[in-house]
Amino acid sequence: MNNKWLMRANFVIVAYFVILYAFNYFKVDFVIVGVFREILTIPFLLAQVVFLFLSFRFLVKENKLNFSFGLSLVLLIVCSVLTIGSFF
């Protein structure tokens, strides 16, 4: 596992939640969107926590931080705070 793989996974998770928020904000209500929302939200929530942990672990272990990996990690942290904070 390297930082490029983690970076791409982080960006995919953040992109999913941004798209989900955009669909909700613009009130896009297609049946297929609802189906994918129901199927993918819980796995992406779990992946969000797992990849946040893996990214922190990689950062501590390798002690290297480039701009794109740092950006993906910050975006994932913000996305995690907003997503998990929306439950409370």
Biopython code that builds the backbone (N, CA, C, O; Angstrom):
import numpy as np
from Bio.PDB.StructureBuilder import StructureBuilder

atoms = [
    (1, "MET", "N", (0.847, -1.167, 0.000)),
    (1, "MET", "CA", (0.000, 0.000, 0.000)),
    (1, "MET", "C", (0.895, 1.233, 0.000)),
    (1, "MET", "O", (1.792, 1.363, 0.833)),
    (2, "ASN", "N", (0.644, 2.120, -0.929)),
    (2, "ASN", "CA", (1.437, 3.342, -0.982)),
    (2, "ASN", "C", (0.525, 4.563, -0.902)),
    (2, "ASN", "O", (-0.700, 4.445, -0.852)),
    (3, "ASN", "N", (1.142, 5.718, -0.889)),
    (3, "ASN", "CA", (0.356, 6.934, -0.680)),
    (3, "ASN", "C", (-0.517, 7.279, -1.880)),
    (3, "ASN", "O", (-1.552, 7.922, -1.704)),
    (4, "LYS", "N", (-0.143, 6.879, -3.087)),
    (4, "LYS", "CA", (-0.983, 7.148, -4.257)),
    (4, "LYS", "C", (-2.287, 6.365, -4.176)),
    (4, "LYS", "O", (-3.353, 6.883, -4.511)),
    (5, "TRP", "N", (-2.198, 5.135, -3.736)),
    (5, "TRP", "CA", (-3.398, 4.309, -3.592)),
    (5, "TRP", "C", (-4.319, 4.886, -2.527)),
    (5, "TRP", "O", (-5.529, 4.983, -2.733)),
    (6, "LEU", "N", (-3.753, 5.266, -1.396)),
    (6, "LEU", "CA", (-4.546, 5.875, -0.329)),
    (6, "LEU", "C", (-5.124, 7.216, -0.771)),
    (6, "LEU", "O", (-6.272, 7.533, -0.461)),
    (7, "MET", "N", (-4.336, 7.997, -1.488)),
    (7, "MET", "CA", (-4.797, 9.296, -1.950)),
    (7, "MET", "C", (-5.995, 9.146, -2.886)),
    (7, "MET", "O", (-6.976, 9.878, -2.755)),
    (8, "ARG", "N", (-5.926, 8.227, -3.805)),
    (8, "ARG", "CA", (-7.043, 8.004, -4.734)),
    (8, "ARG", "C", (-8.290, 7.527, -3.998)),
    (8, "ARG", "O", (-9.398, 7.976, -4.292)),
    (9, "ALA", "N", (-8.113, 6.629, -3.054)),
    (9, "ALA", "CA", (-9.258, 6.147, -2.282)),
    (9, "ALA", "C", (-9.879, 7.276, -1.468)),
    (9, "ALA", "O", (-11.102, 7.374, -1.376)),
    (10, "ASN", "N", (-9.049, 8.122, -0.882)),
    (10, "ASN", "CA", (-9.560, 9.261, -0.117)),
    (10, "ASN", "C", (-10.360, 10.203, -1.007)),
    (10, "ASN", "O", (-11.438, 10.656, -0.622)),
    (11, "PHE", "N", (-9.837, 10.500, -2.200)),
    (11, "PHE", "CA", (-10.548, 11.386, -3.111)),
    (11, "PHE", "C", (-11.870, 10.774, -3.588)),
    (11, "PHE", "O", (-12.855, 11.493, -3.758)),
    (12, "VAL", "N", (-11.901, 9.474, -3.803)),
    (12, "VAL", "CA", (-13.140, 8.809, -4.226)),
    (12, "VAL", "C", (-14.190, 8.898, -3.125)),
    (12, "VAL", "O", (-15.359, 9.161, -3.408)),
    (13, "ILE", "N", (-13.793, 8.686, -1.891)),
    (13, "ILE", "CA", (-14.733, 8.759, -0.768)),
    (13, "ILE", "C", (-15.268, 10.176, -0.613)),
    (13, "ILE", "O", (-16.470, 10.373, -0.433)),
    (14, "VAL", "N", (-14.387, 11.151, -0.683)),
    (14, "VAL", "CA", (-14.819, 12.548, -0.558)),
    (14, "VAL", "C", (-15.727, 12.921, -1.731)),
    (14, "VAL", "O", (-16.737, 13.599, -1.542)),
    (15, "ALA", "N", (-15.378, 12.487, -2.926)),
    (15, "ALA", "CA", (-16.197, 12.793, -4.104)),
    (15, "ALA", "C", (-17.592, 12.181, -3.971)),
    (15, "ALA", "O", (-18.578, 12.813, -4.352)),
    (16, "TYR", "N", (-17.689, 10.976, -3.443)),
    (16, "TYR", "CA", (-18.997, 10.349, -3.259)),
    (16, "TYR", "C", (-19.877, 11.193, -2.342)),
    (16, "TYR", "O", (-21.042, 11.437, -2.656)),
    (17, "PHE", "N", (-19.336, 11.636, -1.224)),
    (17, "PHE", "CA", (-20.148, 12.411, -0.288)),
    (17, "PHE", "C", (-20.450, 13.813, -0.820)),
    (17, "PHE", "O", (-21.507, 14.362, -0.510)),
    (18, "VAL", "N", (-19.561, 14.400, -1.602)),
    (18, "VAL", "CA", (-19.845, 15.693, -2.224)),
    (18, "VAL", "C", (-20.965, 15.541, -3.255)),
    (18, "VAL", "O", (-21.864, 16.379, -3.321)),
    (19, "ILE", "N", (-20.916, 14.499, -4.043)),
    (19, "ILE", "CA", (-21.978, 14.244, -5.026)),
    (19, "ILE", "C", (-23.298, 13.962, -4.316)),
    (19, "ILE", "O", (-24.349, 14.437, -4.746)),
    (20, "LEU", "N", (-23.249, 13.200, -3.245)),
    (20, "LEU", "CA", (-24.457, 12.919, -2.470)),
    (20, "LEU", "C", (-25.052, 14.198, -1.907)),
    (20, "LEU", "O", (-26.269, 14.380, -1.935)),
    (21, "TYR", "N", (-24.206, 15.087, -1.396)),
    (21, "TYR", "CA", (-24.677, 16.364, -0.886)),
    (21, "TYR", "C", (-25.260, 17.228, -2.011)),
    (21, "TYR", "O", (-26.292, 17.874, -1.831)),
    (22, "ALA", "N", (-24.599, 17.235, -3.163)),
    (22, "ALA", "CA", (-25.082, 18.036, -4.298)),
    (22, "ALA", "C", (-26.442, 17.536, -4.777)),
    (22, "ALA", "O", (-27.322, 18.339, -5.086)),
    (23, "PHE", "N", (-26.619, 16.223, -4.841)),
    (23, "PHE", "CA", (-27.923, 15.679, -5.230)),
    (23, "PHE", "C", (-28.998, 16.075, -4.233)),
    (23, "PHE", "O", (-30.125, 16.385, -4.619)),
    (24, "ASN", "N", (-28.657, 16.066, -2.964)),
    (24, "ASN", "CA", (-29.623, 16.462, -1.949)),
    (24, "ASN", "C", (-29.901, 17.965, -2.013)),
    (24, "ASN", "O", (-31.052, 18.378, -1.874)),
    (25, "TYR", "N", (-28.893, 18.771, -2.215)),
    (25, "TYR", "CA", (-29.040, 20.226, -2.253)),
    (25, "TYR", "C", (-29.880, 20.669, -3.451)),
    (25, "TYR", "O", (-30.748, 21.533, -3.322)),
    (26, "PHE", "N", (-29.619, 20.076, -4.613)),
    (26, "PHE", "CA", (-30.351, 20.440, -5.820)),
    (26, "PHE", "C", (-31.625, 19.618, -6.008)),
    (26, "PHE", "O", (-32.307, 19.743, -7.026)),
    (27, "LYS", "N", (-31.938, 18.788, -5.032)),
    (27, "LYS", "CA", (-33.164, 17.990, -5.015)),
    (27, "LYS", "C", (-33.313, 17.109, -6.257)),
    (27, "LYS", "O", (-34.380, 17.048, -6.868)),
    (28, "VAL", "N", (-32.237, 16.440, -6.610)),
    (28, "VAL", "CA", (-32.267, 15.476, -7.705)),
    (28, "VAL", "C", (-32.879, 14.202, -7.144)),
    (28, "VAL", "O", (-32.333, 13.586, -6.228)),
    (29, "ASP", "N", (-34.003, 13.823, -7.696)),
    (29, "ASP", "CA", (-34.730, 12.687, -7.132)),
    (29, "ASP", "C", (-35.103, 11.692, -8.228)),
    (29, "ASP", "O", (-36.263, 11.579, -8.626)),
    (30, "PHE", "N", (-34.088, 10.977, -8.702)),
    (30, "PHE", "CA", (-34.322, 9.894, -9.645)),
    (30, "PHE", "C", (-34.281, 8.580, -8.885)),
    (30, "PHE", "O", (-33.608, 8.470, -7.860)),
    (31, "VAL", "N", (-34.984, 7.607, -9.377)),
    (31, "VAL", "CA", (-35.035, 6.311, -8.697)),
    (31, "VAL", "C", (-33.654, 5.674, -8.665)),
    (31, "VAL", "O", (-33.262, 5.113, -7.642)),
    (32, "ILE", "N", (-32.920, 5.748, -9.748)),
    (32, "ILE", "CA", (-31.604, 5.114, -9.806)),
    (32, "ILE", "C", (-30.626, 5.786, -8.842)),
    (32, "ILE", "O", (-29.757, 5.120, -8.278)),
    (33, "VAL", "N", (-30.763, 7.091, -8.652)),
    (33, "VAL", "CA", (-29.915, 7.793, -7.685)),
    (33, "VAL", "C", (-30.232, 7.300, -6.282)),
    (33, "VAL", "O", (-29.320, 7.072, -5.488)),
    (34, "GLY", "N", (-31.502, 7.131, -5.966)),
    (34, "GLY", "CA", (-31.904, 6.618, -4.662)),
    (34, "GLY", "C", (-31.412, 5.202, -4.417)),
    (34, "GLY", "O", (-31.022, 4.857, -3.302)),
    (35, "VAL", "N", (-31.431, 4.390, -5.457)),
    (35, "VAL", "CA", (-30.946, 3.011, -5.328)),
    (35, "VAL", "C", (-29.459, 2.999, -5.001)),
    (35, "VAL", "O", (-29.023, 2.311, -4.078)),
    (36, "PHE", "N", (-28.682, 3.769, -5.767)),
    (36, "PHE", "CA", (-27.242, 3.812, -5.502)),
    (36, "PHE", "C", (-26.936, 4.446, -4.149)),
    (36, "PHE", "O", (-25.982, 4.048, -3.481)),
    (37, "ARG", "N", (-27.735, 5.423, -3.743)),
    (37, "ARG", "CA", (-27.540, 6.050, -2.435)),
    (37, "ARG", "C", (-27.748, 5.027, -1.328)),
    (37, "ARG", "O", (-26.960, 4.955, -0.385)),
    (38, "GLU", "N", (-28.794, 4.246, -1.444)),
    (38, "GLU", "CA", (-29.080, 3.238, -0.423)),
    (38, "GLU", "C", (-28.022, 2.134, -0.395)),
    (38, "GLU", "O", (-27.646, 1.651, 0.673)),
    (39, "ILE", "N", (-27.554, 1.748, -1.560)),
    (39, "ILE", "CA", (-26.590, 0.644, -1.633)),
    (39, "ILE", "C", (-25.193, 1.066, -1.172)),
    (39, "ILE", "O", (-24.499, 0.285, -0.521)),
    (40, "LEU", "N", (-24.777, 2.280, -1.498)),
    (40, "LEU", "CA", (-23.383, 2.669, -1.305)),
    (40, "LEU", "C", (-23.082, 3.485, -0.062)),
    (40, "LEU", "O", (-21.915, 3.595, 0.312)),
    (41, "THR", "N", (-24.070, 4.057, 0.591)),
    (41, "THR", "CA", (-23.773, 4.976, 1.683)),
    (41, "THR", "C", (-23.125, 4.291, 2.872)),
    (41, "THR", "O", (-22.117, 4.783, 3.378)),
    (42, "ILE", "N", (-23.657, 3.191, 3.331)),
    (42, "ILE", "CA", (-23.070, 2.508, 4.494)),
    (42, "ILE", "C", (-21.657, 1.992, 4.199)),
    (42, "ILE", "O", (-20.768, 2.184, 5.028)),
    (43, "PRO", "N", (-21.414, 1.344, 3.051)),
    (43, "PRO", "CA", (-20.014, 0.956, 2.777)),
    (43, "PRO", "C", (-19.059, 2.142, 2.691)),
    (43, "PRO", "O", (-17.912, 2.038, 3.126)),
    (44, "PHE", "N", (-19.510, 3.268, 2.137)),
    (44, "PHE", "CA", (-18.639, 4.439, 2.076)),
    (44, "PHE", "C", (-18.430, 5.051, 3.452)),
    (44, "PHE", "O", (-17.350, 5.574, 3.726)),
    (45, "LEU", "N", (-19.426, 5.003, 4.322)),
    (45, "LEU", "CA", (-19.225, 5.472, 5.695)),
    (45, "LEU", "C", (-18.177, 4.631, 6.415)),
    (45, "LEU", "O", (-17.307, 5.165, 7.104)),
    (46, "LEU", "N", (-18.265, 3.340, 6.254)),
    (46, "LEU", "CA", (-17.271, 2.449, 6.867)),
    (46, "LEU", "C", (-15.888, 2.664, 6.241)),
    (46, "LEU", "O", (-14.879, 2.701, 6.945)),
    (47, "ALA", "N", (-15.857, 2.804, 4.923)),
    (47, "ALA", "CA", (-14.576, 3.033, 4.240)),
    (47, "ALA", "C", (-13.961, 4.360, 4.660)),
    (47, "ALA", "O", (-12.739, 4.493, 4.724)),
    (48, "GLN", "N", (-14.807, 5.333, 4.944)),
    (48, "GLN", "CA", (-14.312, 6.638, 5.379)),
    (48, "GLN", "C", (-13.523, 6.509, 6.674)),
    (48, "GLN", "O", (-12.437, 7.074, 6.801)),
    (49, "VAL", "N", (-14.055, 5.781, 7.618)),
    (49, "VAL", "CA", (-13.371, 5.599, 8.899)),
    (49, "VAL", "C", (-12.107, 4.760, 8.722)),
    (49, "VAL", "O", (-11.060, 5.079, 9.286)),
    (50, "VAL", "N", (-12.205, 3.703, 7.949)),
    (50, "VAL", "CA", (-11.063, 2.812, 7.737)),
    (50, "VAL", "C", (-9.926, 3.546, 7.023)),
    (50, "VAL", "O", (-8.772, 3.445, 7.439)),
    (51, "PHE", "N", (-10.236, 4.274, 5.966)),
    (51, "PHE", "CA", (-9.177, 4.959, 5.226)),
    (51, "PHE", "C", (-8.629, 6.156, 5.983)),
    (51, "PHE", "O", (-7.480, 6.543, 5.771)),
    (52, "LEU", "N", (-9.418, 6.742, 6.849)),
    (52, "LEU", "CA", (-8.888, 7.797, 7.712)),
    (52, "LEU", "C", (-7.834, 7.201, 8.645)),
    (52, "LEU", "O", (-6.757, 7.772, 8.820)),
    (53, "PHE", "N", (-8.149, 6.061, 9.237)),
    (53, "PHE", "CA", (-7.194, 5.374, 10.103)),
    (53, "PHE", "C", (-5.950, 4.943, 9.315)),
    (53, "PHE", "O", (-4.826, 5.141, 9.776)),
    (54, "LEU", "N", (-6.147, 4.354, 8.128)),
    (54, "LEU", "CA", (-5.006, 3.905, 7.327)),
    (54, "LEU", "C", (-4.133, 5.070, 6.872)),
    (54, "LEU", "O", (-2.909, 4.947, 6.821)),
    (55, "SER", "N", (-4.747, 6.184, 6.545)),
    (55, "SER", "CA", (-3.970, 7.353, 6.118)),
    (55, "SER", "C", (-3.138, 7.919, 7.260)),
    (55, "SER", "O", (-1.975, 8.272, 7.069)),
    (56, "PHE", "N", (-3.736, 8.006, 8.453)),
    (56, "PHE", "CA", (-2.967, 8.471, 9.604)),
    (56, "PHE", "C", (-1.828, 7.510, 9.919)),
    (56, "PHE", "O", (-0.710, 7.931, 10.217)),
    (57, "ARG", "N", (-2.121, 6.228, 9.849)),
    (57, "ARG", "CA", (-1.093, 5.219, 10.116)),
    (57, "ARG", "C", (0.044, 5.314, 9.104)),
    (57, "ARG", "O", (1.217, 5.228, 9.468)),
    (58, "PHE", "N", (-0.309, 5.493, 7.832)),
    (58, "PHE", "CA", (0.709, 5.638, 6.790)),
    (58, "PHE", "C", (1.533, 6.900, 7.005)),
    (58, "PHE", "O", (2.750, 6.894, 6.817)),
    (59, "LEU", "N", (0.865, 7.985, 7.399)),
    (59, "LEU", "CA", (1.553, 9.245, 7.626)),
    (59, "LEU", "C", (2.551, 9.135, 8.774)),
    (59, "LEU", "O", (3.669, 9.642, 8.679)),
    (60, "VAL", "N", (2.151, 8.476, 9.851)),
    (60, "VAL", "CA", (3.048, 8.308, 10.995)),
    (60, "VAL", "C", (4.178, 7.340, 10.666)),
    (60, "VAL", "O", (5.326, 7.566, 11.045)),
    (61, "LYS", "N", (3.853, 6.271, 9.966)),
    (61, "LYS", "CA", (4.840, 5.251, 9.656)),
    (61, "LYS", "C", (5.887, 5.747, 8.652)),
    (61, "LYS", "O", (7.084, 5.551, 8.862)),
    (62, "GLU", "N", (5.452, 6.379, 7.578)),
    (62, "GLU", "CA", (6.378, 6.821, 6.527)),
    (62, "GLU", "C", (6.984, 8.182, 6.820)),
    (62, "GLU", "O", (8.091, 8.481, 6.371)),
    (63, "ASN", "N", (6.268, 9.007, 7.568)),
    (63, "ASN", "CA", (6.733, 10.339, 7.943)),
    (63, "ASN", "C", (7.063, 11.195, 6.722)),
    (63, "ASN", "O", (7.959, 12.039, 6.765)),
    (64, "LYS", "N", (6.322, 10.965, 5.625)),
    (64, "LYS", "CA", (6.458, 11.765, 4.415)),
    (64, "LYS", "C", (5.084, 12.318, 4.060)),
    (64, "LYS", "O", (4.075, 11.618, 4.149)),
    (65, "LEU", "N", (5.064, 13.564, 3.663)),
    (65, "LEU", "CA", (3.794, 14.174, 3.292)),
    (65, "LEU", "C", (4.005, 15.033, 2.056)),
    (65, "LEU", "O", (4.703, 16.046, 2.101)),
    (66, "ASN", "N", (3.392, 14.616, 0.944)),
    (66, "ASN", "CA", (3.410, 15.479, -0.229)),
    (66, "ASN", "C", (2.075, 16.213, -0.304)),
    (66, "ASN", "O", (1.144, 15.902, 0.438)),
    (67, "PHE", "N", (1.991, 17.179, -1.196)),
    (67, "PHE", "CA", (0.828, 18.061, -1.226)),
    (67, "PHE", "C", (-0.470, 17.307, -1.527)),
    (67, "PHE", "O", (-1.474, 17.518, -0.848)),
    (68, "SER", "N", (-0.462, 16.436, -2.529)),
    (68, "SER", "CA", (-1.702, 15.765, -2.930)),
    (68, "SER", "C", (-2.189, 14.791, -1.858)),
    (68, "SER", "O", (-3.393, 14.693, -1.621)),
    (69, "PHE", "N", (-1.280, 14.077, -1.212)),
    (69, "PHE", "CA", (-1.692, 13.176, -0.134)),
    (69, "PHE", "C", (-2.197, 13.978, 1.062)),
    (69, "PHE", "O", (-3.184, 13.598, 1.692)),
    (70, "GLY", "N", (-1.532, 15.072, 1.373)),
    (70, "GLY", "CA", (-1.975, 15.932, 2.466)),
    (70, "GLY", "C", (-3.346, 16.536, 2.193)),
    (70, "GLY", "O", (-4.188, 16.611, 3.087)),
    (71, "LEU", "N", (-3.564, 16.966, 0.951)),
    (71, "LEU", "CA", (-4.860, 17.517, 0.577)),
    (71, "LEU", "C", (-5.957, 16.467, 0.695)),
    (71, "LEU", "O", (-7.040, 16.753, 1.205)),
    (72, "SER", "N", (-5.682, 15.255, 0.227)),
    (72, "SER", "CA", (-6.696, 14.196, 0.328)),
    (72, "SER", "C", (-6.979, 13.856, 1.776)),
    (72, "SER", "O", (-8.123, 13.561, 2.122)),
    (73, "LEU", "N", (-5.974, 13.887, 2.629)),
    (73, "LEU", "CA", (-6.176, 13.592, 4.040)),
    (73, "LEU", "C", (-6.985, 14.694, 4.725)),
    (73, "LEU", "O", (-7.876, 14.400, 5.522)),
    (74, "VAL", "N", (-6.687, 15.943, 4.426)),
    (74, "VAL", "CA", (-7.445, 17.056, 5.014)),
    (74, "VAL", "C", (-8.891, 17.025, 4.542)),
    (74, "VAL", "O", (-9.809, 17.215, 5.339)),
    (75, "LEU", "N", (-9.101, 16.784, 3.245)),
    (75, "LEU", "CA", (-10.470, 16.691, 2.743)),
    (75, "LEU", "C", (-11.231, 15.531, 3.369)),
    (75, "LEU", "O", (-12.422, 15.655, 3.653)),
    (76, "LEU", "N", (-10.561, 14.412, 3.587)),
    (76, "LEU", "CA", (-11.214, 13.273, 4.226)),
    (76, "LEU", "C", (-11.550, 13.586, 5.682)),
    (76, "LEU", "O", (-12.597, 13.166, 6.174)),
    (77, "ILE", "N", (-10.689, 14.306, 6.369)),
    (77, "ILE", "CA", (-10.971, 14.689, 7.754)),
    (77, "ILE", "C", (-12.190, 15.614, 7.800)),
    (77, "ILE", "O", (-13.087, 15.418, 8.618)),
    (78, "VAL", "N", (-12.222, 16.614, 6.929)),
    (78, "VAL", "CA", (-13.354, 17.535, 6.893)),
    (78, "VAL", "C", (-14.641, 16.787, 6.534)),
    (78, "VAL", "O", (-15.687, 17.009, 7.142)),
    (79, "CYS", "N", (-14.552, 15.917, 5.558)),
    (79, "CYS", "CA", (-15.717, 15.132, 5.153)),
    (79, "CYS", "C", (-16.187, 14.226, 6.293)),
    (79, "CYS", "O", (-17.390, 14.070, 6.501)),
    (80, "SER", "N", (-15.261, 13.636, 7.021)),
    (80, "SER", "CA", (-15.623, 12.765, 8.146)),
    (80, "SER", "C", (-16.302, 13.557, 9.255)),
    (80, "SER", "O", (-17.302, 13.113, 9.820)),
    (81, "VAL", "N", (-15.758, 14.728, 9.565)),
    (81, "VAL", "CA", (-16.357, 15.551, 10.612)),
    (81, "VAL", "C", (-17.772, 15.970, 10.220)),
    (81, "VAL", "O", (-18.692, 15.900, 11.035)),
    (82, "LEU", "N", (-17.943, 16.403, 8.978)),
    (82, "LEU", "CA", (-19.265, 16.819, 8.529)),
    (82, "LEU", "C", (-20.243, 15.657, 8.444)),
    (82, "LEU", "O", (-21.406, 15.796, 8.823)),
    (83, "THR", "N", (-19.783, 14.519, 7.953)),
    (83, "THR", "CA", (-20.666, 13.371, 7.789)),
    (83, "THR", "C", (-21.065, 12.789, 9.146)),
    (83, "THR", "O", (-22.249, 12.571, 9.403)),
    (84, "ILE", "N", (-20.103, 12.542, 9.996)),
    (84, "ILE", "CA", (-20.414, 11.961, 11.304)),
    (84, "ILE", "C", (-21.101, 12.993, 12.188)),
    (84, "ILE", "O", (-21.952, 12.637, 13.004)),
    (85, "GLY", "N", (-20.745, 14.263, 12.037)),
    (85, "GLY", "CA", (-21.406, 15.313, 12.788)),
    (85, "GLY", "C", (-22.860, 15.508, 12.404)),
    (85, "GLY", "O", (-23.647, 16.017, 13.202)),
    (86, "SER", "N", (-23.224, 15.117, 11.209)),
    (86, "SER", "CA", (-24.622, 15.267, 10.778)),
    (86, "SER", "C", (-25.554, 14.291, 11.491)),
    (86, "SER", "O", (-26.773, 14.466, 11.462)),
    (87, "PHE", "N", (-25.000, 13.277, 12.122)),
    (87, "PHE", "CA", (-25.832, 12.326, 12.857)),
    (87, "PHE", "C", (-26.263, 12.870, 14.211)),
    (87, "PHE", "O", (-27.245, 12.396, 14.783)),
    (88, "PHE", "N", (-25.542, 13.861, 14.731)),
    (88, "PHE", "CA", (-25.830, 14.366, 16.077)),
    (88, "PHE", "C", (-26.500, 15.696, 16.056)),
    (88, "PHE", "O", (-26.806, 16.250, 17.112)),
]
sb = StructureBuilder()
sb.init_structure("model")
sb.init_model(0)
sb.init_chain("A")
sb.init_seg("    ")
for serial, (resi, resn, name, xyz) in enumerate(atoms, 1):
    if name == "N":
        sb.init_residue(resn, " ", resi, " ")
    sb.init_atom(name, np.array(xyz, "f"), 0.0, 1.0, " ", f" {name:<3s}", serial, name[0])
structure = sb.get_structure()
